[in-house]
Amino acid sequence: MEATQVPDALTDILRWRDSLSELPPAKTEEEAIDRITALEELTSACAAAQARETLTFDMLRRNREAEDGVASKKQGRGLGAEVALARKVSRSRGDALLKFSRTLLVDLPKTYAAMKSGDISEEKARVVAKESDWLPREKKHELDERMAERLPEVGVRRLGNEVRALAQKLDQQAAVDHLERCVEDRSVSVRPAPGNMAYLTALLPMSQAVAAFANLKKSAQTVIATGDAGGRSQSQIAADLLVERLTGQESAQAVPTEVHLIMQESSLFGPGEESAWFPGVGPIPAKAARNIVAENEAATFIRRLYTRPEDGQLVRMDSRRREFSGLLRRMVVFRDDVCRSPWCEAPIKHADHAEGVAAGGETDWDNSSGLCAACNYLKELGGWLHKATADALEVVTPTGHHYKTRTKPLGPPDPRRASDAKRASDQVELFGSERDPGRQHGPEPGERHDETSDEATATPPGDRARAEPLSADPEFSVMIPWRYRRRSSQPATVDIGGTTVGIDIFDADERPMSPIEELLCAAILEHRGRR
């Protein structure tokens, strides 16, 4: 009986979806409003049904694993990630959805009933679940009963305040313990914002956050009072002071840490319009990128990356090591940008094999994936499978569902190079880093270079820095790190303590700069002079 009901229900759901997508517009204002109301209620009912099916999936999987003899502590691993893939959201979002479904159906039945009937939105139900999350189960039931009639009557913000107040009243000791645990969640994060800006967010205890903001505000007012504002507003001064105090630099414009910026040759040398790319952050206009290169008060380093002229993808690269490290790891991170799992988008923590070494996977470009830690551990669980190439990743879950994501090229083919496949240096990576003015640019004696043994098999040499100062300005110099030659007389391997180790030795290239290198340096310095 149940085996026939499931396909029928799924068929009905798909038919409703198709009917709604093809629904003709309303003919009157009154009908449009009525439809908006009905669709909002339907949205809530769908969210309730999703929560119910999510909990059902959780129970079915755990029951099957219990029958298979899986220990209780190991049951249900990876469930949130499967929910995330099914709903096309990130893994962390999937974990939150799974937790919300359990809380809603088990601990807040009145709230679930209100959402199922369309009386409240999913957003309101989430607020109730979030603000009562730390209560014991019996207290959650009491809160759910007492808030049932209030749910449809108030807005989201007021509902959150009322639920929080009632929860604290029901169990004051648990409320105090909850606040103490929240202090352990303090953190700092960064995310992109419109206009080539970014949000630097700090989650702090209330007293510390208020004190930090008050200090910045007071210091900004002092700068204005002393006449040193330079036309900046109080908010702008506070933002500059924050950067200076956090980094220790003399001004907010002198970036003292390495910054990666990838842009096309035509956009760097000339008036090209293809956006540059901050790995892990996002695109910025080409002109703004040129300004960053020319105006940065720190030194600038240039590194060339090679792409296929026909589609703009980075060329392959292999390693003799078992781990992804050095330049190969850096290229994987640049290529994938954020966690490669479909819809995850968390910062990359691990560059690892799609097919494990134990299963015969190679440490190479096609078998590499940049993943967050959770997704990398997840693929090692039973039933999970990653199939990767440099151009795409396919994830297979324990239920047999397949989810595929394609690798977006760093940029389209550079029109300046598209006509000549042999000259495929389409991307230039720029590094900004402040150095000791008294130190010669380049490695000091005894410094290690982890990228040495990860040299590309299909990428020209270019990854140990060789200093080439091009300006008398001590605060601005241009570095060209690909100028060196492989020593052909050096044996490819050397025996160290009975272990054969691959080694490459490179000598400095004393030849004059090539025309393209001269063009690169001249364009940067000319642009800096115009600014």
N, C-alpha and C positions, 0 to 999 in steps of 0.2 A: 504493500500500500504506500509506504513512504517513498519507495524507489520511483514510483510514478508521479508522486506529488512534487518532488523537487524539480524535475525538468519542466513540469507545467507551470510552477511558480516562476521559474526563471524566464520562461517564454512570456508569461504575462508581464513581468517587469520590463523586459525588452520591448514589448509591444507598447506599454505605457510611455516608455522613453521616446519611442519613435513617434507616437501620437502627439506628445507634447512638443517635440522638435518641429513638427509640421503644422502645429495649431495656427490657424489664421488669426490676425489681430482682431481685437474687440472693435465693435462698431459704435459704441457709445462710451462716454466718460464713466457712467455708472457701471457698465459691464467691465471696463478696464480695472476699476478699483476692486470690484468683486473678484475678478480673476487674480489680482495681486494678493488679496487676502487669502484666497483658496490655495494659491501656489505657496505662500508662506507657511500655511498650515501643513501642506503636503511636504514641504521641505523638512519641517520638524518631525513629521511622521516617518519620513525616510531616514532621518538621522537616528530616530529611536529604533527603527528596524535594523539599521546597520549596527547599532550597539548590541542589539539582541543577537544578531548573527555572529558578531565578533566574539561574544561570550560563548556562544554555542561552539564555534570553532575551537576556542580555548579548551572547553570541556571535552570535546571529542578527541582532540590531540592528546590531552593528558590521560584520558581513559585508555586510549590505544597504547600509549607508551607505558602505562602501568601494567597492562596486560602483557607487554613485551618484556617486562622485568626491568625497566629503566628506574633508577633510584628517584625518589620523590624530589630531591633537590635538583635533579637534572631534567625533570620533566618540563616541557613548555619552552625550552630554549629556542630562541629565534622566532617565536610567534609574532612579536611586535614587528619584526622586519617583514614577515610575510603579509601582515595586515597593511603595512606601509606600501609594499609593492602593489597590492590589490587596489589601494586607494590612491596610488600615484603621489605619495608624499614621502618625506624623509623618514629614515629609520627611527630617529628620536621622536618624530611626530607619531609614528606607528606605535611605539611603546606607550606614549601618552594616551593614544586612542584606546589601546587595550586596557590600560589601567582605568580610564574613564568609564569604559563599558562595564567592568567589574563593579566599580563603585556605584554606578547608576542603578544597575539591576539588582545588586545584592544589598546595598546599604541605603539607597534612596528610592524606594519604590513609588512614593507619591510624586516625586519629581519626574521619574520615568513615565508615569501615567500621564502627567500633564504634558510632557513633550510628545508622547505617542498620540494624544488627542489633538495636538496642534495648539494647545493653549499657551505654551511657552516655546521659545526658540532653543536651539542647541546651545547657543552662547549663554543663556541664562542657566541652563542645566550645568554647564561647565563651571560657572561661577559658584554655584552651590557646592559642587563636588570639590572645587579647589579650596574654598574657604573653610570647609569642614573636614578636609583630608586628614588632619592630625588627630581628630576625635576618635575615641574608642567606638566600636561598632554599635553598641547599645545607645550611645549618645547621638550617633548619626541618625539612628531611627527616630529618636525623640525630636531632634532638630527637623527632620523631614516632615514629621507629623505637624509640628507647630508652624512651619513655614508654608504648608501646602496651599492655604487660601491666599496667602500674600504673593505667591509667585507671579500670577498674571497681572498684578496690579501696579507693580513698580518697574522702573527702568533697571538696566544692568548695573550701573554704578551704585545706586541706592540699595539694590538687592544684595550686592556684595558686602556693603557696610552692615546691613541688618543681619545677614548670615554670620558675619564675623563676630558681631557683638553678641549674638545669641550663643554661638559656639563657645566664646570666652566665658559667658555666664554659666553655661552648662558644666564646664570643667575648667576651673581656673588654673589648677596645677598643670594640667596638660597644655594649657595655653602658654604658661610660663616656659615649660620645657620646649614647646614648639619655637618660641622666640629665641631661645638659646641655641637651638639647632640651626636656625636660619642664619646665625652669624657664621656658621661653618660654610655656608654657600657663597660667601663674598667672593667676587671675581671681577675681572676686567675683560672686556671684549671690544672688538672693532667690526664695523660693517659699513658697506658703501652707502653713500647718500647722493642725491642728485647734485649736479653742478660740480663734479670733480671734487666732492667733499666726502667726509666719512664721519660716522658717529663713533666716538670713543666713550664707551659706557662702563661705569664702575658700579657694581652692586655692593654697597657698604652698609654697616650699621647706621641707623638714622643719625645718631649723634655725631659720628665721624663725617658723614656726608654733609651735614649742615655746617659743621665747623670748617671743612675744606672749602665749601662754596663761599662762606662768609669771609674767609681769609683772602680768597681770590678777589672777591668784590671789594674788600677794603684796600687791598694792594692796588687794584686798578684805579680806585678813586684817588689814591695817593699819587699815582703817575700823572693823572689828569691835573691834580692840584699843583704839582711841581712844574707843569708845562712841558712834560716829556711825552705827551700823547702822540704827537706827530700826525694829528688828524684822525686818529683811531677813536672809535667809540669805547665806552666802558666794557661792553661785551667782547669786543675785539681784543682789547688789552688783556682781559681775563683769560681769553683763549690762548693768546701768545704766552702769557705767564705760565699757564698750565704746561705747555710744551717745553718751555725753558726749564721749569723746575723738575719735570719728569726726566728729561734727557740730560740736563746739566750743560747744554749748549748755551752760547752767549746770546743767540737770537733764534727765533722760531724758524727762520729761513735756512739756517745752516744745519742740514740734516746729517747727524753724526753716525748714522748706521747705514748698512748696505740696503739699497733699494733696487729692486729688479723692475726693469721697464723694457718691454718688447715692442719694437715698431719696425715698419718696413723701411728699406733703404731709401726709397723714393720719398717717403714722408720725413726722413731725417735729413737727407741731403738737399731736398728741394721743397716745393710747396705741395707735396702730396697730401691727400685728405683722408687716407685710410687711418682709422683710429689706432692708437697705441694701446697696449694692454698691460695692466698691473696684475701679475699672477696672483690668484686668490682674491682679487678685489674687483677687477672689471675694466672696461674700456675708458679711455679718456681721449679728447680730441687731439689730432696730430699737432696742431699749433701749441696746445698746452703742453704736450710732451716735449716739443722742441724747446719751449721755455724752461722746462724742468732741467733739461740737459745743459742749457746755456747759462741759466741763472743760479743754479745750485752753488752755494758758497763752498761746498765740499768738493773734493777731487772727483773726477768722472773717469770711469773705466769702461772700455768697450769690449764686448765679446761677441763673436759672430756665431750665429746658429744657422744651420743649413736646412732648407726646406725643398720639397719637390716643386718644381715650377708649375706643374699642371694643376695642383690643388692646394698648395700652401701648407701641407702637413710636414712636420719635422721628419728628417730622414732617420733611418733605423740606427741603432747603436747597440753593441753587445759588450758583455763583460766576462772576464775570466774568473771573476769571483762568484761565490754562491749567493752572496747578498747583493741587493741593489744599493749601490753607494756611489759616492763621488759624483762625477759628471752625469753618468747614466741615471742616477736617482734624480738629479736636478732636472734633467730633460723630461723624465716621467712626470714630475710634479708640474713643470711648465705645461706639458701637453694636456694633462687631465685637469689641472687648475684647482678643482675641488674633488671630494670623494667621487669616484667613478661609478659607484652603484647607482642605479636608476633613481632619480629624485632625491638622493641623499643630500648632497651639497655641503656636507660638513668639511672642515679643514682636513687636508691630507696629513696623516700621521705616519702611515706606512707605505713604502713602495715595495711591492711584493709580487710573487709569482701568482699568476692566475691558475696555472696548473702547477702543483707543488713539485719541488725537486724530487721528493720521494717517489712521485708518480712519473718521473721522467721529464718534468718541465725544465726548460732551459732558462738561464739568466740572460734574457735577451729582450729586445724592444717589443716584439710581438707578444711575448708572454708576460708583460709587465702591466701592473695596475696601481694607480695611486688611490689609496683607500683610507678612510678614517679607521681608527683602531677597532671600533665595534664591528664594522662591516668586514674587516680583515679576519677577525676572530670568528665571525659568523659563518664565513664560507668554509671553515674547517669542520662545522657540525655535519652530522650525518644527513644525507639527502640534499645537501646544497652543492651546486656545481657552477663554476665560473668558466666560460669559454671566451677567450680574448684574442684579439688581434690589435695591431696599432690603431686600426680604424674603428673598432667597435668592441663592446663587451655585452655578452649575453649571460644572464643569471637564471639558473634553473632552481626552483624551490622544491622542498620535499613533496608538495602536492602535484608536481609535474608541470607547473605553470612556468612559462618562459617570458622573460622581460629583457628587452634589448635596448641599449643606448649607444648612439654613434658618437665618435670623437670629433668634436668640432675643430677644424684647423685653426692655428693661431691667427691666420688672416688669409684672405684670398691671394692668388698669385700677384706678385708685384709687377705692374705693367712695364716697369723699367727693365725687368729681367725675363719676362714671360717669353720673349722671342729667342732667348738663348738658353737652352736647357743645361748647357755645361756651366753656365755662370749662375748657379741657383742659390746665391747667398741672399735670400729674400728677407731674412729677419736679422735684426741687430739687437743684442741684449745690452742694456746700459746699466752700469752699477754706479751708484753715488756713495762715496765713503770718505769720511774725513781721516786724513793721515797725519802723522807727526811731521811738521814742516822740516825737521832736521833729518828725517829718514829718507833714503833713496827709495823711490817707488819700486816695488818688486819684493821678492822673498828675502828675508834675512837669513844668514847662515844658520843651519839647524832647523829651519822651519819645515814642517811636514806638508805634503801636498797629497791629500787623500784621493784626488781625482786621477793621479798618474796612471794607476793600473786599470782604469776604466776608459782608456782611450778608445774612440770610435773606430770600428772597422770600416765604416763607410763615410766617416766625417773627417775632413781635413784637420790637421793639428791646429789647436787654438785654445788651450785651456790652462797653461801655466803662464803667469804674467811676466812680461818682459817690459821694463819701464822705457817709455819713450816720451820724455817731457817735450811739450810743444808750445809752451807759453812761459814767459818770464813771470807771469802773475803767480805768486806763491800760493794763492788760494784757489787756483784753478789750473788743472793740468789734464791732459788726455792720455789715456793708457791704451796700448794696442797689444793684447796678450797673446795673439795667435802667431807672433813673429818668432818662430824658433824652428829648428830642423832636427829630425830624428837622427840619432847616431847609428848609421847602418852597420858599423863594425862591432857593435855591442851584441853579445849573445842574447837570444830571446829569453833564456831562462838561466837561473843561477841556483846552486844547491846551498841551502842554509839549514844546517843541523839535520840533514837527511831529508829535508822537504824541498821539492822543486818549486821555485817561485818564479812567475813571469815578471819581467822587468823591462822598462823602456827608459832610455836616457836621451835627453834633448839638449842641444847646444843653441846658444843665442844666435839669431840670424842678423848678421851685421850689414846685410844688403840695404841699399836706400829704399825708402818707402815706395810702394807701388802707386800708380796714379789714383787708384780707388782709395787707398789709405790716405793719400794727400788730400783727396777730395773730402773724405770723412772729417779729417782734422780741420781743414779750412772751413767747411760748412759750419761746424760747431763753434769755432772761434769767431767766424763772421756773424753768426746769429747772436752770439753773446755780445759782440761789439755793437750790433744794432739795438740791443736792448739797453 
